[in-house]
């Protein structure tokens, strides 16, 4: 009998995306393809350090005034201000009236965690709704932050391969007052399906009527369409309607700063008189969680966003990334269409952003992994960045084989 106090600790479930990447890395097959991990890849299948990031890194490193002292608990002010402006816009009333508070966080996940703890501990919120499906980490973050009731609103329609908007509206109408509704600001993960501007307005109507609280997750601003303004439409529209809300921002995708963990939590309020108290409580949550955030990524993002010529360079970079993703959508669609693959595949080009919810079932996914060495999530979600001119035909042929071999409802 073991004497260890840890003897009865059960092994936790593996995180699917990281397990798939490990399997991919250990796979000796020459033509293997990784479509699982949510990271941008070049046409050569390599990670891309944005040229503007390289330039800025040298600029930051050469600054003799910088040191490695702790930065403030709420982060570098030049970063949080620039990030909040990027989200809400130069003409934001909330910013001009001091009703928007920005707090630096450990990427989007950290911003979600800080915001969720604030809502649960200080506002007494306990009910949260996520889209069905959503990013799987949403559940872990909110449950671990004190939310006791986790619900879902209908989102993906497997028949039409589009948003089940009527079902979504019905679920919001049935949600209890004060429920927190997590909304993907753009490039919905995992489906790639976003509401239209008119649909966002209808969503706002229902949430206002039912007194529901919006919590936006903005992980792809600029990266989705190549235009940060377009990708911020929903958040800016809700602000213009007078909503109070939270928004978690991430700079992993749109700056390629995956490992630097740079993000921002924005709190928009009705009155400026609450800003100081809100900021103080967020400060205490950060202090008790990781004390202070890291400086490096924030300095890079801040320098770029606050320097006109560097900001324009960054705009060119995000246009390059979003443009390549769009090209890969078109290429995969063409290959599947040319092969006369059973089913409809228009959803691949109708979707936006990094991910595509293909509609492939678990048996088909298993075949793709085991026989063709194409790694993707069991849900059928693929990262379009993993495709390139050298492998898109191979992937399409494998999908065609999987669909025609295994009975599907597609």
FENHU-V428360 format. One record per residue. N is the residue number from 1. SS is DSSP state (~ for helix, > for strand, _ for the rest). OMEGA is omega in degrees with one decimal (999 if undefined). D_FIRST is the distance of its C-alpha to the first C-alpha in Angstrom with 1 decimal. Layout:
n;ss;omega;d_first
N;SS;OMEGA;D_FIRST
N;SS;OMEGA;D_FIRST
This chain:
n;ss;omega;d_first
1;_;-177.1;0.0
2;_;177.9;3.8
3;_;-176.7;6.5
4;_;176.3;9.1
5;_;-178.6;11.5
6;_;-172.1;12.3
7;_;-175.8;9.1
8;_;177.8;11.1
9;_;179.5;14.4
10;_;177.2;16.2
11;_;-179.0;18.5
12;_;178.3;22.0
13;_;178.3;24.9
14;_;174.8;27.0
15;_;-167.2;30.4
16;~;-173.7;32.8
17;~;179.5;35.7
18;~;176.7;33.6
19;~;177.8;31.7
20;~;179.4;35.2
21;~;177.5;36.6
22;~;178.1;33.8
23;~;178.1;34.5
24;~;-178.2;38.2
25;~;-178.8;37.8
26;~;-177.0;36.0
27;_;-178.7;38.6
28;_;-176.0;41.2
29;_;-172.4;43.7
30;_;-173.6;47.0
31;_;-180.0;48.2
32;_;-177.8;44.9
33;>;177.4;45.5
34;>;178.5;43.3
35;_;-173.3;44.4
36;_;-171.0;41.2
37;_;-177.1;40.9
38;_;178.6;43.3
39;_;-179.2;45.2
40;_;175.0;48.8
41;_;178.5;49.7
42;_;177.0;53.1
43;_;177.0;55.2
44;_;179.4;53.5
45;_;-176.6;50.1
46;_;171.6;49.3
47;_;-178.0;48.3
48;_;169.6;51.4
49;_;-176.6;51.9
50;_;178.6;54.8
51;~;179.8;57.9
52;~;176.6;58.5
53;~;177.1;55.0
54;~;179.4;55.6
55;~;-177.2;58.9
56;~;177.3;57.4
57;~;179.3;54.6
58;~;178.5;57.2
59;~;-180.0;59.2
60;~;-178.1;56.2
61;~;-176.7;55.2
62;_;-178.8;58.9
63;_;-176.2;59.2
64;_;-178.2;59.5
65;_;-177.3;59.0
66;_;174.7;55.3
67;_;-176.5;52.4
68;_;174.8;48.7
69;_;175.1;48.7
70;_;171.3;46.8
71;_;-179.3;48.7
72;_;-178.3;49.2
73;_;-179.1;46.3
74;_;173.9;48.2
75;_;179.1;49.1
76;_;-173.2;52.3
77;~;179.4;55.1
78;~;177.4;57.2
79;~;-175.4;54.4
80;~;177.9;53.7
81;~;-179.2;57.4
82;~;179.8;58.1
83;~;178.9;55.1
84;~;176.3;56.2
85;~;178.2;59.8
86;~;-178.2;58.6
87;~;-170.5;56.9
88;~;177.9;59.6
89;_;-178.4;62.8
90;_;-175.5;65.4
91;_;-177.1;67.3
92;_;175.8;64.3
93;~;-179.4;65.5
94;~;178.6;62.0
95;~;-177.8;62.0
96;~;-177.7;65.6
97;_;177.8;65.0
98;_;179.1;61.8
99;_;-179.6;59.7
100;>;179.2;57.2
101;>;176.9;54.3
102;>;179.7;52.5
103;>;178.8;49.1
104;>;-176.6;47.6
105;>;178.3;44.2
106;>;-177.4;41.5
107;~;-176.4;43.3
108;~;179.6;43.7
109;~;178.2;40.1
110;~;178.3;40.2
111;~;176.4;43.5
112;~;-177.9;42.1
113;~;179.1;39.1
114;~;-179.5;41.4
115;~;-179.8;43.9
116;~;178.9;41.3
117;~;178.1;39.9
118;~;-179.2;43.5
119;~;-177.9;44.4
120;~;-173.1;41.4
121;~;-173.5;41.4
122;~;179.4;45.1
123;_;176.3;46.8
124;_;179.6;44.4
125;_;-178.4;44.3
126;_;-177.3;41.4
127;>;178.5;42.8
128;>;176.7;43.0
129;>;172.3;44.5
130;>;173.8;43.9
131;>;176.2;45.9
132;>;8.7;44.6
133;_;173.7;43.5
134;_;173.7;42.8
135;_;-170.8;40.8
136;_;-178.0;37.2
137;~;176.7;36.2
138;~;-177.4;38.6
139;~;-178.0;36.1
140;~;-177.0;33.2
141;~;-175.1;35.6
142;~;177.3;37.2
143;~;179.8;34.2
144;~;-179.7;32.5
145;_;175.6;35.7
146;_;177.5;35.8
147;_;-175.3;37.8
148;_;179.8;36.6
149;>;-178.5;39.0
150;>;-179.5;39.0
151;>;179.7;41.8
152;>;170.1;43.8
153;>;-178.2;47.5
154;>;-177.8;48.9
155;_;-174.8;49.9
156;>;174.4;49.7
157;>;-175.9;51.8
158;_;179.7;50.6
159;_;-178.9;54.0
160;_;-175.2;56.3
161;_;179.7;53.8
162;>;-179.2;55.0
163;>;172.9;54.3
164;_;-171.1;54.2
165;~;179.8;56.4
166;~;177.9;57.4
167;~;177.8;53.8
168;~;-178.8;52.9
169;~;178.6;55.8
170;~;-179.2;55.0
171;~;176.5;51.4
172;~;178.8;52.7
173;~;-179.3;55.2
174;_;-179.0;52.5
175;_;179.1;50.2
176;_;178.9;50.1
177;_;179.3;52.0
178;_;175.1;50.3
179;_;174.7;47.8
180;>;-179.2;46.9
181;>;178.3;48.0
182;>;-176.6;46.6
183;>;175.3;49.4
184;>;-174.2;49.5
185;_;177.2;52.6
186;_;177.3;53.4
187;_;-176.7;51.9
188;_;177.7;49.5
189;_;23.7;46.0
190;_;-166.1;45.3
191;_;-174.2;48.5
192;_;-179.3;51.2
193;_;-179.5;53.4
194;_;173.4;55.0
195;_;172.0;57.3
196;_;178.4;61.0
197;~;179.0;62.7
198;~;178.5;64.2
199;~;176.1;60.9
200;~;179.7;59.4
201;~;176.9;62.3
202;~;176.7;61.5
203;~;178.8;57.9
204;~;179.0;59.1
205;~;-177.9;61.5
206;~;-177.2;58.7
207;~;176.9;56.3
208;~;-178.9;59.1
209;~;-175.4;60.2
210;~;-179.5;56.6
211;_;177.2;55.7
212;_;-173.9;52.7
213;>;-178.7;51.3
214;>;170.8;51.3
215;>;-178.4;48.6
216;>;171.5;49.7
217;>;-176.6;47.5
218;>;-176.6;49.9
219;_;-169.4;48.1
220;_;-175.7;51.1
221;_;-177.3;54.3
222;_;-179.1;56.9
223;_;-175.5;54.5
224;_;-174.6;55.1
225;_;-172.6;58.9
226;_;-177.8;59.9
227;_;-178.8;61.4
228;~;-179.9;59.5
229;~;178.3;62.0
230;~;-176.5;61.7
231;~;179.4;57.9
232;_;-174.1;58.1
233;~;-173.9;60.4
234;~;-178.6;58.1
235;~;-178.3;56.9
236;~;178.4;60.5
237;~;178.4;61.8
238;~;176.9;59.4
239;~;-178.8;60.4
240;~;178.8;64.1
241;_;178.9;63.5
242;_;178.1;62.3
243;_;162.4;58.6
244;_;-176.5;56.0
245;>;172.2;52.9
246;>;174.5;50.2
247;>;175.9;50.0
248;>;179.0;47.3
249;>;176.4;48.9
250;>;175.7;47.3
251;_;176.4;48.9
252;_;-173.8;46.4
253;_;-171.6;48.7
254;_;172.4;52.2
255;_;-176.8;51.9
256;_;-176.4;49.3
257;_;-174.6;47.2
258;~;-173.2;43.8
259;~;-177.1;41.8
260;~;174.8;43.7
261;_;-178.6;42.5
262;>;-179.9;45.8
263;>;-176.9;46.6
264;>;173.2;48.5
265;>;178.7;48.2
266;>;175.9;51.6
267;>;178.2;52.3
268;>;-175.4;55.7
269;_;178.1;57.1
270;_;-174.9;60.3
271;_;177.3;61.3
272;~;-177.3;61.2
273;~;-179.4;60.6
274;~;-172.5;56.9
275;~;-177.4;56.2
276;~;-179.7;55.5
277;~;178.6;53.0
278;~;-179.8;51.2
279;~;-178.8;51.0
280;~;180.0;49.6
281;~;175.3;46.8
282;~;177.5;45.9
283;~;-179.0;46.0
284;~;178.0;43.4
285;~;178.1;41.1
286;~;-179.1;41.4
287;~;-178.4;40.9
288;~;-175.8;37.6
289;~;179.0;36.4
290;_;173.6;37.4
291;_;176.1;40.2
292;_;-179.5;42.8
293;_;177.3;43.4
294;_;-173.3;44.1
295;_;-166.5;47.8
296;~;-178.2;48.4
297;~;179.8;48.5
298;~;178.7;50.4
299;~;179.0;53.0
300;~;-178.0;53.5
301;~;-179.6;53.9
302;~;-179.6;56.0
303;~;-178.8;58.3
304;~;-176.0;58.9
305;~;-178.0;59.5
306;_;178.7;61.8
307;_;-172.2;63.8
308;~;-176.7;66.3
309;~;177.0;66.6
310;~;177.6;62.8
311;~;177.9;62.3
312;~;175.1;64.7
313;~;179.0;62.9
314;~;178.1;59.7
315;~;177.9;61.6
316;~;179.6;62.6
317;~;-178.5;59.0
318;~;174.9;57.8
319;~;177.5;60.8
320;~;-177.6;59.8
321;~;-179.2;56.2
322;~;178.9;57.2
323;~;179.5;60.0
324;~;177.4;57.9
325;~;178.8;55.5
326;~;179.2;58.6
327;~;-179.7;59.9
328;~;174.6;56.6
329;~;-179.6;56.8
330;~;-177.6;60.3
331;~;179.9;59.4
332;~;177.7;56.5
333;~;-179.1;58.6
334;~;-179.2;61.5
335;~;-179.4;59.5
336;~;178.7;57.9
337;~;178.9;61.4
338;~;179.3;63.0
339;_;-175.9;60.5
340;_;178.2;61.3
341;_;-177.7;57.6
342;_;178.9;57.4
343;_;177.1;57.1
344;_;-175.7;58.3
345;_;179.9;57.2
346;~;-177.3;59.4
347;~;-179.2;56.4
348;~;-179.8;55.4
349;~;177.1;58.6
350;~;-179.0;58.8
351;_;-179.0;55.5
352;_;175.8;55.3
353;_;-172.0;52.9
354;_;-169.1;50.1
355;>;172.7;48.4
356;>;172.7;49.6
357;>;-168.4;48.1
358;_;-173.2;49.3
359;_;176.7;48.7
360;_;179.5;46.7
361;_;-173.3;44.0
362;~;178.7;40.5
363;~;178.3;41.5
364;~;177.2;44.3
365;~;-179.9;42.0
366;~;178.3;39.6
367;~;-179.7;42.6
368;~;-179.5;43.8
369;~;-171.4;40.5
370;~;-175.8;39.8
371;~;-175.1;43.4
372;~;177.3;45.2
373;_;175.6;42.7
374;>;-171.6;43.8
375;>;178.8;41.0
376;_;-178.3;41.3
377;_;-178.3;39.4
378;_;177.7;38.6
379;_;-176.1;41.1
380;_;178.3;43.9
381;>;175.5;44.4
382;>;173.3;45.8
383;>;-176.8;46.7
384;~;-179.5;50.4
385;~;178.8;50.2
386;~;177.4;48.3
387;_;173.8;51.5
388;_;-175.8;54.4
389;_;-177.1;57.6
390;_;-175.5;55.8
391;_;-173.7;53.1
392;~;178.4;54.4
393;~;178.5;56.2
394;~;179.5;53.1
395;~;-179.8;51.0
396;~;178.6;53.8
397;~;179.0;54.0
398;~;177.3;50.3
399;~;178.2;50.4
400;~;-179.4;53.5
401;~;-179.5;51.7
402;~;-177.8;48.6
403;~;-178.0;50.9
404;~;-178.5;53.1
405;~;-175.0;50.3
406;_;-178.4;48.0
407;_;-176.3;49.6
408;_;174.8;49.9
409;_;-174.8;51.4
410;_;999;53.0
